[in-house]
Amino acid sequence: MRLIMLFIGILIVKIFIETFQEAKKEFGPEIKDWFKHTKIGMWYFNKKNGVIILSENEYNKILESGKVKMMIDVE
């Protein structure tokens, strides 16, 4: 039973990869641009670039403790 489930899983992954490659050929960079604007895409690129987004409470705690090295205010 596990072998059948493994085979089905591998088949599904293969189909997904082939479909994505065909879409990438057809639409080109539009797919990557679309991905950047999704929540998962933003999280991935922020994680990749070392960007940490703080909540207001986290920011205030760091500000009060004097640990702020550089302040960038994005509005």
PDB file of N, CA, C and O in Angstrom:
ATOM      1  N   MET A   1       0.829  -1.198   0.000  1.00  0.00           N
ATOM      2  CA  MET A   1       0.000   0.000   0.000  1.00  0.00           C
ATOM      3  C   MET A   1       0.876   1.265   0.000  1.00  0.00           C
ATOM      4  O   MET A   1       0.601   2.221  -0.725  1.00  0.00           O
ATOM      5  N   ARG A   2       1.921   1.252   0.817  1.00  0.00           N
ATOM      6  CA  ARG A   2       2.810   2.414   0.879  1.00  0.00           C
ATOM      7  C   ARG A   2       3.529   2.635  -0.438  1.00  0.00           C
ATOM      8  O   ARG A   2       3.772   3.775  -0.836  1.00  0.00           O
ATOM      9  N   LEU A   3       3.867   1.554  -1.111  1.00  0.00           N
ATOM     10  CA  LEU A   3       4.543   1.654  -2.399  1.00  0.00           C
ATOM     11  C   LEU A   3       3.633   2.298  -3.441  1.00  0.00           C
ATOM     12  O   LEU A   3       4.085   3.099  -4.260  1.00  0.00           O
ATOM     13  N   ILE A   4       2.355   1.946  -3.406  1.00  0.00           N
ATOM     14  CA  ILE A   4       1.379   2.555  -4.331  1.00  0.00           C
ATOM     15  C   ILE A   4       1.234   4.038  -4.036  1.00  0.00           C
ATOM     16  O   ILE A   4       1.212   4.851  -4.960  1.00  0.00           O
ATOM     17  N   MET A   5       1.134   4.401  -2.765  1.00  0.00           N
ATOM     18  CA  MET A   5       1.007   5.817  -2.384  1.00  0.00           C
ATOM     19  C   MET A   5       2.257   6.600  -2.793  1.00  0.00           C
ATOM     20  O   MET A   5       2.147   7.737  -3.250  1.00  0.00           O
ATOM     21  N   LEU A   6       3.429   6.014  -2.636  1.00  0.00           N
ATOM     22  CA  LEU A   6       4.677   6.654  -3.043  1.00  0.00           C
ATOM     23  C   LEU A   6       4.693   6.877  -4.550  1.00  0.00           C
ATOM     24  O   LEU A   6       5.084   7.946  -5.020  1.00  0.00           O
ATOM     25  N   PHE A   7       4.273   5.877  -5.300  1.00  0.00           N
ATOM     26  CA  PHE A   7       4.215   5.984  -6.752  1.00  0.00           C
ATOM     27  C   PHE A   7       3.247   7.089  -7.182  1.00  0.00           C
ATOM     28  O   PHE A   7       3.566   7.880  -8.070  1.00  0.00           O
ATOM     29  N   ILE A   8       2.077   7.148  -6.562  1.00  0.00           N
ATOM     30  CA  ILE A   8       1.093   8.193  -6.888  1.00  0.00           C
ATOM     31  C   ILE A   8       1.649   9.566  -6.551  1.00  0.00           C
ATOM     32  O   ILE A   8       1.462  10.513  -7.315  1.00  0.00           O
ATOM     33  N   GLY A   9       2.331   9.688  -5.418  1.00  0.00           N
ATOM     34  CA  GLY A   9       2.941  10.961  -5.030  1.00  0.00           C
ATOM     35  C   GLY A   9       3.991  11.416  -6.021  1.00  0.00           C
ATOM     36  O   GLY A   9       4.028  12.587  -6.399  1.00  0.00           O
ATOM     37  N   ILE A  10       4.843  10.500  -6.443  1.00  0.00           N
ATOM     38  CA  ILE A  10       5.884  10.829  -7.423  1.00  0.00           C
ATOM     39  C   ILE A  10       5.248  11.240  -8.744  1.00  0.00           C
ATOM     40  O   ILE A  10       5.720  12.174  -9.393  1.00  0.00           O
ATOM     41  N   LEU A  11       4.186  10.555  -9.146  1.00  0.00           N
ATOM     42  CA  LEU A  11       3.485  10.884 -10.382  1.00  0.00           C
ATOM     43  C   LEU A  11       2.870  12.278 -10.317  1.00  0.00           C
ATOM     44  O   LEU A  11       2.951  13.035 -11.285  1.00  0.00           O
ATOM     45  N   ILE A  12       2.262  12.620  -9.200  1.00  0.00           N
ATOM     46  CA  ILE A  12       1.660  13.948  -9.037  1.00  0.00           C
ATOM     47  C   ILE A  12       2.731  15.034  -9.091  1.00  0.00           C
ATOM     48  O   ILE A  12       2.531  16.056  -9.747  1.00  0.00           O
ATOM     49  N   VAL A  13       3.854  14.837  -8.420  1.00  0.00           N
ATOM     50  CA  VAL A  13       4.949  15.814  -8.443  1.00  0.00           C
ATOM     51  C   VAL A  13       5.480  15.978  -9.863  1.00  0.00           C
ATOM     52  O   VAL A  13       5.755  17.096 -10.299  1.00  0.00           O
ATOM     53  N   LYS A  14       5.625  14.877 -10.580  1.00  0.00           N
ATOM     54  CA  LYS A  14       6.116  14.925 -11.962  1.00  0.00           C
ATOM     55  C   LYS A  14       5.165  15.729 -12.846  1.00  0.00           C
ATOM     56  O   LYS A  14       5.607  16.563 -13.636  1.00  0.00           O
ATOM     57  N   ILE A  15       3.861  15.481 -12.717  1.00  0.00           N
ATOM     58  CA  ILE A  15       2.873  16.222 -13.501  1.00  0.00           C
ATOM     59  C   ILE A  15       2.928  17.709 -13.162  1.00  0.00           C
ATOM     60  O   ILE A  15       2.865  18.550 -14.059  1.00  0.00           O
ATOM     61  N   PHE A  16       3.046  18.041 -11.872  1.00  0.00           N
ATOM     62  CA  PHE A  16       3.124  19.444 -11.460  1.00  0.00           C
ATOM     63  C   PHE A  16       4.352  20.121 -12.066  1.00  0.00           C
ATOM     64  O   PHE A  16       4.249  21.237 -12.575  1.00  0.00           O
ATOM     65  N   ILE A  17       5.499  19.470 -12.019  1.00  0.00           N
ATOM     66  CA  ILE A  17       6.736  20.050 -12.553  1.00  0.00           C
ATOM     67  C   ILE A  17       6.622  20.263 -14.065  1.00  0.00           C
ATOM     68  O   ILE A  17       7.020  21.310 -14.577  1.00  0.00           O
ATOM     69  N   GLU A  18       6.084  19.281 -14.771  1.00  0.00           N
ATOM     70  CA  GLU A  18       5.931  19.417 -16.225  1.00  0.00           C
ATOM     71  C   GLU A  18       4.975  20.550 -16.576  1.00  0.00           C
ATOM     72  O   GLU A  18       5.235  21.316 -17.505  1.00  0.00           O
ATOM     73  N   THR A  19       3.885  20.661 -15.850  1.00  0.00           N
ATOM     74  CA  THR A  19       2.917  21.732 -16.099  1.00  0.00           C
ATOM     75  C   THR A  19       3.544  23.091 -15.830  1.00  0.00           C
ATOM     76  O   THR A  19       3.347  24.032 -16.599  1.00  0.00           O
ATOM     77  N   PHE A  20       4.292  23.198 -14.748  1.00  0.00           N
ATOM     78  CA  PHE A  20       4.943  24.464 -14.419  1.00  0.00           C
ATOM     79  C   PHE A  20       5.966  24.847 -15.487  1.00  0.00           C
ATOM     80  O   PHE A  20       6.067  26.016 -15.861  1.00  0.00           O
ATOM     81  N   GLN A  21       6.725  23.866 -15.977  1.00  0.00           N
ATOM     82  CA  GLN A  21       7.722  24.159 -17.016  1.00  0.00           C
ATOM     83  C   GLN A  21       7.051  24.624 -18.310  1.00  0.00           C
ATOM     84  O   GLN A  21       7.546  25.539 -18.968  1.00  0.00           O
ATOM     85  N   GLU A  22       5.932  24.002 -18.679  1.00  0.00           N
ATOM     86  CA  GLU A  22       5.210  24.429 -19.875  1.00  0.00           C
ATOM     87  C   GLU A  22       4.657  25.845 -19.703  1.00  0.00           C
ATOM     88  O   GLU A  22       4.727  26.655 -20.627  1.00  0.00           O
ATOM     89  N   ALA A  23       4.113  26.141 -18.534  1.00  0.00           N
ATOM     90  CA  ALA A  23       3.586  27.480 -18.271  1.00  0.00           C
ATOM     91  C   ALA A  23       4.706  28.509 -18.286  1.00  0.00           C
ATOM     92  O   ALA A  23       4.522  29.626 -18.769  1.00  0.00           O
ATOM     93  N   LYS A  24       5.863  28.135 -17.760  1.00  0.00           N
ATOM     94  CA  LYS A  24       7.007  29.041 -17.739  1.00  0.00           C
ATOM     95  C   LYS A  24       7.465  29.367 -19.159  1.00  0.00           C
ATOM     96  O   LYS A  24       7.822  30.509 -19.449  1.00  0.00           O
ATOM     97  N   LYS A  25       7.456  28.368 -20.047  1.00  0.00           N
ATOM     98  CA  LYS A  25       7.831  28.602 -21.435  1.00  0.00           C
ATOM     99  C   LYS A  25       6.829  29.528 -22.126  1.00  0.00           C
ATOM    100  O   LYS A  25       7.203  30.385 -22.927  1.00  0.00           O
ATOM    101  N   GLU A  26       5.555  29.337 -21.800  1.00  0.00           N
ATOM    102  CA  GLU A  26       4.513  30.100 -22.480  1.00  0.00           C
ATOM    103  C   GLU A  26       4.408  31.532 -21.952  1.00  0.00           C
ATOM    104  O   GLU A  26       4.285  32.474 -22.735  1.00  0.00           O
ATOM    105  N   PHE A  27       4.457  31.699 -20.631  1.00  0.00           N
ATOM    106  CA  PHE A  27       4.236  33.020 -20.046  1.00  0.00           C
ATOM    107  C   PHE A  27       5.517  33.751 -19.678  1.00  0.00           C
ATOM    108  O   PHE A  27       5.490  34.966 -19.480  1.00  0.00           O
ATOM    109  N   GLY A  28       6.618  33.055 -19.584  1.00  0.00           N
ATOM    110  CA  GLY A  28       7.912  33.675 -19.310  1.00  0.00           C
ATOM    111  C   GLY A  28       7.992  34.299 -17.932  1.00  0.00           C
ATOM    112  O   GLY A  28       7.590  33.677 -16.948  1.00  0.00           O
ATOM    113  N   PRO A  29       8.514  35.540 -17.840  1.00  0.00           N
ATOM    114  CA  PRO A  29       8.754  36.170 -16.532  1.00  0.00           C
ATOM    115  C   PRO A  29       7.486  36.582 -15.793  1.00  0.00           C
ATOM    116  O   PRO A  29       7.559  36.971 -14.627  1.00  0.00           O
ATOM    117  N   GLU A  30       6.323  36.505 -16.446  1.00  0.00           N
ATOM    118  CA  GLU A  30       5.088  36.892 -15.772  1.00  0.00           C
ATOM    119  C   GLU A  30       4.796  36.009 -14.571  1.00  0.00           C
ATOM    120  O   GLU A  30       4.224  36.469 -13.582  1.00  0.00           O
ATOM    121  N   ILE A  31       5.189  34.735 -14.653  1.00  0.00           N
ATOM    122  CA  ILE A  31       4.939  33.811 -13.546  1.00  0.00           C
ATOM    123  C   ILE A  31       5.741  34.230 -12.325  1.00  0.00           C
ATOM    124  O   ILE A  31       5.205  34.243 -11.217  1.00  0.00           O
ATOM    125  N   LYS A  32       7.007  34.571 -12.500  1.00  0.00           N
ATOM    126  CA  LYS A  32       7.843  34.979 -11.371  1.00  0.00           C
ATOM    127  C   LYS A  32       7.348  36.291 -10.780  1.00  0.00           C
ATOM    128  O   LYS A  32       7.341  36.455  -9.560  1.00  0.00           O
ATOM    129  N   ASP A  33       6.935  37.226 -11.630  1.00  0.00           N
ATOM    130  CA  ASP A  33       6.401  38.492 -11.134  1.00  0.00           C
ATOM    131  C   ASP A  33       5.118  38.266 -10.340  1.00  0.00           C
ATOM    132  O   ASP A  33       4.901  38.905  -9.311  1.00  0.00           O
ATOM    133  N   TRP A  34       4.266  37.354 -10.818  1.00  0.00           N
ATOM    134  CA  TRP A  34       3.036  37.045 -10.109  1.00  0.00           C
ATOM    135  C   TRP A  34       3.360  36.442  -8.742  1.00  0.00           C
ATOM    136  O   TRP A  34       2.734  36.786  -7.740  1.00  0.00           O
ATOM    137  N   PHE A  35       4.344  35.538  -8.712  1.00  0.00           N
ATOM    138  CA  PHE A  35       4.709  34.864  -7.469  1.00  0.00           C
ATOM    139  C   PHE A  35       5.233  35.850  -6.432  1.00  0.00           C
ATOM    140  O   PHE A  35       4.985  35.678  -5.239  1.00  0.00           O
ATOM    141  N   LYS A  36       5.956  36.885  -6.873  1.00  0.00           N
ATOM    142  CA  LYS A  36       6.508  37.868  -5.936  1.00  0.00           C
ATOM    143  C   LYS A  36       5.424  38.612  -5.173  1.00  0.00           C
ATOM    144  O   LYS A  36       5.671  39.093  -4.068  1.00  0.00           O
ATOM    145  N   HIS A  37       4.235  38.715  -5.737  1.00  0.00           N
ATOM    146  CA  HIS A  37       3.167  39.494  -5.116  1.00  0.00           C
ATOM    147  C   HIS A  37       2.206  38.656  -4.282  1.00  0.00           C
ATOM    148  O   HIS A  37       1.225  39.185  -3.759  1.00  0.00           O
ATOM    149  N   THR A  38       2.470  37.354  -4.149  1.00  0.00           N
ATOM    150  CA  THR A  38       1.666  36.526  -3.258  1.00  0.00           C
ATOM    151  C   THR A  38       2.293  36.552  -1.866  1.00  0.00           C
ATOM    152  O   THR A  38       3.452  36.938  -1.715  1.00  0.00           O
ATOM    153  N   LYS A  39       1.537  36.146  -0.858  1.00  0.00           N
ATOM    154  CA  LYS A  39       2.079  36.137   0.511  1.00  0.00           C
ATOM    155  C   LYS A  39       3.276  35.206   0.630  1.00  0.00           C
ATOM    156  O   LYS A  39       4.272  35.546   1.267  1.00  0.00           O
ATOM    157  N   ILE A  40       3.178  34.036   0.019  1.00  0.00           N
ATOM    158  CA  ILE A  40       4.282  33.074   0.083  1.00  0.00           C
ATOM    159  C   ILE A  40       5.494  33.623  -0.656  1.00  0.00           C
ATOM    160  O   ILE A  40       6.625  33.467  -0.196  1.00  0.00           O
ATOM    161  N   GLY A  41       5.266  34.261  -1.794  1.00  0.00           N
ATOM    162  CA  GLY A  41       6.365  34.847  -2.560  1.00  0.00           C
ATOM    163  C   GLY A  41       7.072  35.946  -1.786  1.00  0.00           C
ATOM    164  O   GLY A  41       8.302  36.008  -1.766  1.00  0.00           O
ATOM    165  N   MET A  42       6.286  36.825  -1.140  1.00  0.00           N
ATOM    166  CA  MET A  42       6.889  37.897  -0.342  1.00  0.00           C
ATOM    167  C   MET A  42       7.684  37.314   0.816  1.00  0.00           C
ATOM    168  O   MET A  42       8.788  37.770   1.111  1.00  0.00           O
ATOM    169  N   TRP A  43       7.115  36.293   1.479  1.00  0.00           N
ATOM    170  CA  TRP A  43       7.828  35.656   2.590  1.00  0.00           C
ATOM    171  C   TRP A  43       9.136  35.050   2.095  1.00  0.00           C
ATOM    172  O   TRP A  43      10.171  35.194   2.746  1.00  0.00           O
ATOM    173  N   TYR A  44       9.098  34.370   0.943  1.00  0.00           N
ATOM    174  CA  TYR A  44      10.293  33.715   0.402  1.00  0.00           C
ATOM    175  C   TYR A  44      11.384  34.736   0.076  1.00  0.00           C
ATOM    176  O   TYR A  44      12.537  34.551   0.466  1.00  0.00           O
ATOM    177  N   PHE A  45      11.035  35.804  -0.632  1.00  0.00           N
ATOM    178  CA  PHE A  45      12.043  36.780  -1.020  1.00  0.00           C
ATOM    179  C   PHE A  45      12.553  37.579   0.191  1.00  0.00           C
ATOM    180  O   PHE A  45      13.725  37.955   0.223  1.00  0.00           O
ATOM    181  N   ASN A  46      11.698  37.840   1.180  1.00  0.00           N
ATOM    182  CA  ASN A  46      12.161  38.502   2.403  1.00  0.00           C
ATOM    183  C   ASN A  46      13.127  37.596   3.159  1.00  0.00           C
ATOM    184  O   ASN A  46      14.160  38.055   3.646  1.00  0.00           O
ATOM    185  N   LYS A  47      12.795  36.316   3.257  1.00  0.00           N
ATOM    186  CA  LYS A  47      13.663  35.356   3.950  1.00  0.00           C
ATOM    187  C   LYS A  47      15.001  35.228   3.212  1.00  0.00           C
ATOM    188  O   LYS A  47      16.062  35.166   3.833  1.00  0.00           O
ATOM    189  N   LYS A  48      14.931  35.189   1.878  1.00  0.00           N
ATOM    190  CA  LYS A  48      16.131  35.047   1.063  1.00  0.00           C
ATOM    191  C   LYS A  48      17.057  36.263   1.214  1.00  0.00           C
ATOM    192  O   LYS A  48      18.278  36.113   1.239  1.00  0.00           O
ATOM    193  N   ASN A  49      16.478  37.456   1.314  1.00  0.00           N
ATOM    194  CA  ASN A  49      17.265  38.686   1.414  1.00  0.00           C
ATOM    195  C   ASN A  49      17.553  39.105   2.857  1.00  0.00           C
ATOM    196  O   ASN A  49      18.208  40.123   3.082  1.00  0.00           O
ATOM    197  N   GLY A  50      17.077  38.342   3.823  1.00  0.00           N
ATOM    198  CA  GLY A  50      17.356  38.642   5.231  1.00  0.00           C
ATOM    199  C   GLY A  50      16.524  39.782   5.791  1.00  0.00           C
ATOM    200  O   GLY A  50      16.934  40.425   6.758  1.00  0.00           O
ATOM    201  N   VAL A  51      15.364  40.046   5.202  1.00  0.00           N
ATOM    202  CA  VAL A  51      14.486  41.113   5.669  1.00  0.00           C
ATOM    203  C   VAL A  51      13.579  40.555   6.770  1.00  0.00           C
ATOM    204  O   VAL A  51      12.986  39.487   6.618  1.00  0.00           O
ATOM    205  N   ILE A  52      13.483  41.283   7.860  1.00  0.00           N
ATOM    206  CA  ILE A  52      12.606  40.875   8.955  1.00  0.00           C
ATOM    207  C   ILE A  52      11.559  41.971   9.136  1.00  0.00           C
ATOM    208  O   ILE A  52      11.897  43.139   9.329  1.00  0.00           O
ATOM    209  N   ILE A  53      10.290  41.585   9.073  1.00  0.00           N
ATOM    210  CA  ILE A  53       9.209  42.540   9.242  1.00  0.00           C
ATOM    211  C   ILE A  53       8.708  42.419  10.676  1.00  0.00           C
ATOM    212  O   ILE A  53       8.301  41.345  11.119  1.00  0.00           O
ATOM    213  N   LEU A  54       8.747  43.534  11.386  1.00  0.00           N
ATOM    214  CA  LEU A  54       8.367  43.539  12.791  1.00  0.00           C
ATOM    215  C   LEU A  54       6.947  44.045  12.965  1.00  0.00           C
ATOM    216  O   LEU A  54       6.463  44.869  12.190  1.00  0.00           O
ATOM    217  N   SER A  55       6.290  43.534  13.999  1.00  0.00           N
ATOM    218  CA  SER A  55       5.001  44.102  14.375  1.00  0.00           C
ATOM    219  C   SER A  55       5.280  45.408  15.116  1.00  0.00           C
ATOM    220  O   SER A  55       6.424  45.696  15.468  1.00  0.00           O
ATOM    221  N   GLU A  56       4.253  46.177  15.345  1.00  0.00           N
ATOM    222  CA  GLU A  56       4.438  47.458  16.025  1.00  0.00           C
ATOM    223  C   GLU A  56       4.947  47.253  17.450  1.00  0.00           C
ATOM    224  O   GLU A  56       5.783  48.018  17.928  1.00  0.00           O
ATOM    225  N   ASN A  57       4.440  46.215  18.133  1.00  0.00           N
ATOM    226  CA  ASN A  57       4.886  45.930  19.501  1.00  0.00           C
ATOM    227  C   ASN A  57       6.358  45.521  19.536  1.00  0.00           C
ATOM    228  O   ASN A  57       7.108  45.971  20.403  1.00  0.00           O
ATOM    229  N   GLU A  58       6.775  44.666  18.593  1.00  0.00           N
ATOM    230  CA  GLU A  58       8.177  44.250  18.532  1.00  0.00           C
ATOM    231  C   GLU A  58       9.079  45.451  18.264  1.00  0.00           C
ATOM    232  O   GLU A  58      10.143  45.582  18.871  1.00  0.00           O
ATOM    233  N   TYR A  59       8.655  46.322  17.360  1.00  0.00           N
ATOM    234  CA  TYR A  59       9.437  47.511  17.028  1.00  0.00           C
ATOM    235  C   TYR A  59       9.579  48.428  18.248  1.00  0.00           C
ATOM    236  O   TYR A  59      10.664  48.937  18.527  1.00  0.00           O
ATOM    237  N   ASN A  60       8.479  48.631  18.965  1.00  0.00           N
ATOM    238  CA  ASN A  60       8.523  49.505  20.146  1.00  0.00           C
ATOM    239  C   ASN A  60       9.434  48.937  21.230  1.00  0.00           C
ATOM    240  O   ASN A  60      10.145  49.691  21.894  1.00  0.00           O
ATOM    241  N   LYS A  61       9.422  47.615  21.416  1.00  0.00           N
ATOM    242  CA  LYS A  61      10.305  46.993  22.412  1.00  0.00           C
ATOM    243  C   LYS A  61      11.775  47.192  22.037  1.00  0.00           C
ATOM    244  O   LYS A  61      12.600  47.505  22.896  1.00  0.00           O
ATOM    245  N   ILE A  62      12.098  47.011  20.769  1.00  0.00           N
ATOM    246  CA  ILE A  62      13.476  47.199  20.320  1.00  0.00           C
ATOM    247  C   ILE A  62      13.878  48.663  20.425  1.00  0.00           C
ATOM    248  O   ILE A  62      15.005  48.977  20.808  1.00  0.00           O
ATOM    249  N   LEU A  63      12.960  49.551  20.087  1.00  0.00           N
ATOM    250  CA  LEU A  63      13.235  50.985  20.162  1.00  0.00           C
ATOM    251  C   LEU A  63      13.510  51.412  21.605  1.00  0.00           C
ATOM    252  O   LEU A  63      14.432  52.187  21.860  1.00  0.00           O
ATOM    253  N   GLU A  64      12.714  50.907  22.544  1.00  0.00           N
ATOM    254  CA  GLU A  64      12.887  51.251  23.955  1.00  0.00           C
ATOM    255  C   GLU A  64      14.175  50.670  24.535  1.00  0.00           C
ATOM    256  O   GLU A  64      14.779  51.267  25.426  1.00  0.00           O
ATOM    257  N   SER A  65      14.596  49.513  24.034  1.00  0.00           N
ATOM    258  CA  SER A  65      15.804  48.889  24.569  1.00  0.00           C
ATOM    259  C   SER A  65      17.080  49.516  24.005  1.00  0.00           C
ATOM    260  O   SER A  65      18.167  49.253  24.517  1.00  0.00           O
ATOM    261  N   GLY A  66      16.967  50.336  22.964  1.00  0.00           N
ATOM    262  CA  GLY A  66      18.133  50.994  22.385  1.00  0.00           C
ATOM    263  C   GLY A  66      18.915  50.115  21.426  1.00  0.00           C
ATOM    264  O   GLY A  66      20.091  50.378  21.173  1.00  0.00           O
ATOM    265  N   LYS A  67      18.289  49.075  20.886  1.00  0.00           N
ATOM    266  CA  LYS A  67      18.982  48.157  19.993  1.00  0.00           C
ATOM    267  C   LYS A  67      18.818  48.510  18.515  1.00  0.00           C
ATOM    268  O   LYS A  67      19.256  47.748  17.653  1.00  0.00           O
ATOM    269  N   VAL A  68      18.201  49.640  18.209  1.00  0.00           N
ATOM    270  CA  VAL A  68      17.966  50.016  16.817  1.00  0.00           C
ATOM    271  C   VAL A  68      19.270  50.535  16.227  1.00  0.00           C
ATOM    272  O   VAL A  68      19.855  51.497  16.725  1.00  0.00           O
ATOM    273  N   LYS A  69      19.724  49.867  15.137  1.00  0.00           N
ATOM    274  CA  LYS A  69      20.947  50.289  14.457  1.00  0.00           C
ATOM    275  C   LYS A  69      20.629  51.287  13.353  1.00  0.00           C
ATOM    276  O   LYS A  69      21.298  52.311  13.215  1.00  0.00           O
ATOM    277  N   MET A  70      19.615  50.979  12.580  1.00  0.00           N
ATOM    278  CA  MET A  70      19.257  51.851  11.454  1.00  0.00           C
ATOM    279  C   MET A  70      17.738  51.801  11.338  1.00  0.00           C
ATOM    280  O   MET A  70      17.143  50.724  11.372  1.00  0.00           O
ATOM    281  N   MET A  71      17.121  52.956  11.203  1.00  0.00           N
ATOM    282  CA  MET A  71      15.675  53.012  11.125  1.00  0.00           C
ATOM    283  C   MET A  71      15.242  53.313   9.694  1.00  0.00           C
ATOM    284  O   MET A  71      15.643  54.323   9.116  1.00  0.00           O
ATOM    285  N   ILE A  72      14.423  52.433   9.130  1.00  0.00           N
ATOM    286  CA  ILE A  72      13.855  52.639   7.803  1.00  0.00           C
ATOM    287  C   ILE A  72      12.356  52.654   7.969  1.00  0.00           C
ATOM    288  O   ILE A  72      11.773  51.652   8.385  1.00  0.00           O
ATOM    289  N   ASP A  73      11.722  53.756   7.658  1.00  0.00           N
ATOM    290  CA  ASP A  73      10.281  53.894   7.806  1.00  0.00           C
ATOM    291  C   ASP A  73       9.644  53.778   6.430  1.00  0.00           C
ATOM    292  O   ASP A  73       9.850  54.640   5.576  1.00  0.00           O
ATOM    293  N   VAL A  74       8.882  52.730   6.211  1.00  0.00           N
ATOM    294  CA  VAL A  74       8.220  52.510   4.927  1.00  0.00           C
ATOM    295  C   VAL A  74       6.732  52.705   5.131  1.00  0.00           C
ATOM    296  O   VAL A  74       6.119  52.048   5.972  1.00  0.00           O
ATOM    297  N   GLU A  75       6.158  53.603   4.365  1.00  0.00           N
ATOM    298  CA  GLU A  75       4.725  53.863   4.492  1.00  0.00           C
ATOM    299  C   GLU A  75       4.033  53.685   3.197  1.00  0.00           C
ATOM    300  O   GLU A  75       2.817  53.864   3.117  1.00  0.00           O
TER     301      GLU A  75
END
